[in-house]
C-alpha cells in the first residue's frame, strides 16, 4: 500500500483488516492491554472482527498502521477522530512491545499531529488512564498539557477508570 505519511524510519498507511494477523500479538498482550478500553484478544479472529467493526465504519475517525520504512508489516497504529466541528481531534495509539523505547511511537504520533494541524485542526487531545505512565510521559514530551481529570469516566475490562485529558494547541506544536 502507498503510505499516507512517512518519516525516515516509518511509514503510516491506512489500517486494514488484513493487519489483524500482524497486530494480534499486541492486542493479546495482557500487560500492554491493561490501559486499553477492551480486554486482551484471545484469537486472531477476534482481532479481525475488532478491526472490521471499526475500519471505515465511522467517517470521523481515521486510523494509520505504523510500519517500519523497510516493510509493510504493521507494528502498531495511530488513530485520530474529529470530535467537534471547528478543528478539535482526539488522538490515540498503540505499539507492539518489541518496538517500545526506540522513539517510534513519538515519531508516528508526531507525523499524525503534523498532518492534523496542516489540515487545519486547532486542537488535538488525548484521553488516557491516569495510571498509564508511559503514555502520559510520551504525550507530555510531545508538548501536551494536562487539562483535567474525569472521574469514573470509563467502564473497562479492569473496572471503572478515571481519565486524564491532555491537550495540544496548534500554536504550541513545535513552538518549544
C-alpha positions in Angstrom: 0.0 0.0 0.0 1.1 3.6 -0.6 2.0 5.3 2.6 -0.1 8.3 3.6 2.6 9.6 6.0 6.2 8.8 6.1 9.3 9.6 8.1 12.9 8.5 7.7 12.2 5.3 9.7 8.5 4.8 9.4 5.6 4.7 7.1 1.9 5.2 8.1 -0.8 3.9 5.8 -4.5 3.1 6.3 -5.1 0.3 8.8 -6.6 -2.7 7.1 -8.5 -5.8 8.4 -5.6 -7.8 7.0 -3.3 -6.2 9.6 -5.1 -8.3 12.2 -2.5 -11.1 11.9 0.4 -8.8 12.5 -1.2 -6.9 15.3 -2.9 -9.7 17.1 0.1 -10.4 19.4 -0.1 -6.8 20.6 -3.8 -7.0 21.2 -3.4 -10.3 23.0 -0.7 -8.9 25.3 -2.4 -8.7 28.7 0.0 -6.2 30.2 0.0 -4.0 27.2 -3.8 -4.1 27.1 -4.2 -3.1 30.7 -4.9 0.5 29.8 -6.9 -0.2 26.6 -10.6 0.1 26.5 -11.1 -3.6 25.8 -9.7 -6.8 27.2 -6.8 -8.7 25.6 -7.9 -10.6 22.5 -7.9 -14.4 22.6 -7.8 -15.1 18.9 -6.8 -13.6 15.5 -10.5 -13.9 14.6 -11.4 -11.6 17.5 -8.7 -9.1 16.3 -10.0 -9.3 12.7 -13.6 -8.7 13.9 -12.4 -5.8 16.1 -10.8 -4.1 13.1 -13.7 -4.9 10.7 -16.1 -3.2 13.2 -14.0 0.0 13.2 -12.4 0.5 9.9 -14.4 2.7 7.5 -17.4 2.5 9.9 -17.0 6.0 11.4 -16.0 8.7 8.9 -14.9 11.0 11.8 -12.1 8.5 12.7 -9.0 7.8 10.6 -6.5 5.1 11.5 -3.0 4.6 10.2 -1.0 1.4 10.5 2.6 2.1 11.6 5.2 0.1 9.7 9.0 0.3 9.5 10.1 2.1 6.3 11.7 -1.1 5.0 8.5 -3.1 5.0 4.7 -3.2 5.3 4.3 -5.3 8.5 2.1 -3.4 10.9 3.7 -2.8 14.3 1.0 -0.5 15.7 -1.3 2.3 14.8 -2.2 5.9 15.3 -5.9 6.9 15.2 -7.4 10.4 15.0 -11.1 11.2 15.4 -12.6 14.6 14.9 -14.7 15.2 18.0 -16.3 18.6 17.3 -16.6 20.8 14.3 -14.2 23.6 14.4 -11.0 21.7 14.5 -10.9 19.5 17.6 -9.4 16.0 17.2 -8.7 13.2 19.6 -5.6 11.0 19.0 -4.8 7.5 20.2 -2.1 5.0 19.5 -0.7 1.5 20.3 2.6 0.0 19.5 4.0 -3.6 19.7 6.1 -4.1 22.8 9.2 -5.1 20.8 9.3 -1.6 19.4 9.0 0.3 22.7 11.8 2.6 23.8 13.0 3.4 20.3 11.2 6.6 19.7 8.8 5.0 17.2 5.6 6.0 19.0 6.8 9.6 19.3 7.8 9.7 15.6 4.5 8.2 14.4 2.3 10.3 16.7 4.3 13.4 15.7 3.7 12.7 12.0 -0.1 12.4 12.5 -0.1 15.6 14.6 1.8 17.4 11.8 -0.8 16.2 9.4 -3.8 17.2 11.6 -2.5 20.7 12.1 -1.6 21.1 8.4 -5.3 20.1 7.7 -6.5 23.0 9.8 -7.2 21.4 13.2 -6.7 23.9 16.0 -6.5 21.4 19.0 -5.5 17.8 19.4 -6.3 16.0 22.7 -5.8 12.6 24.2 -7.8 10.7 26.8 -5.5 8.5 28.9 -5.8 6.4 32.1 -4.0 8.2 34.9 -2.0 5.1 35.7 -0.7 4.7 32.2 2.6 6.5 33.0 4.4 5.6 29.7 1.6 7.2 27.6 1.3 10.2 29.8 5.1 10.7 29.5 5.0 10.5 25.7 2.2 13.0 25.4 3.9 15.4 27.8 7.2 15.1 25.8 5.2 16.0 22.7 4.0 19.2 24.4 0.5 18.1 25.5 -0.7 19.8 28.7 -2.8 18.1 31.4 -6.2 19.8 31.2 -8.4 17.8 33.5 -9.3 14.6 35.3 -12.7 12.9 34.5 -13.5 10.7 37.5 -15.2 7.3 36.8 -15.2 8.1 33.1 -14.7 4.7 31.5 -16.0 1.2 32.3 -13.3 -1.2 31.1 -12.2 -4.8 31.4 -10.3 -3.8 34.6 -13.2 -1.8 36.1 -14.4 1.8 36.2 -11.4 4.1 35.5 -10.7 7.8 35.6 -9.4 9.6 32.6 -6.8 12.3 32.2 -7.4 14.7 29.3 -4.3 16.2 27.7 -4.4 18.9 25.0 -2.2 20.5 22.5 -3.0 23.7 20.6 -1.7 24.3 17.1 0.3 27.3 18.1 2.0 25.3 20.8 3.1 22.5 18.5 6.8 22.6 17.7 7.0 26.0 19.4 9.4 24.7 22.0 
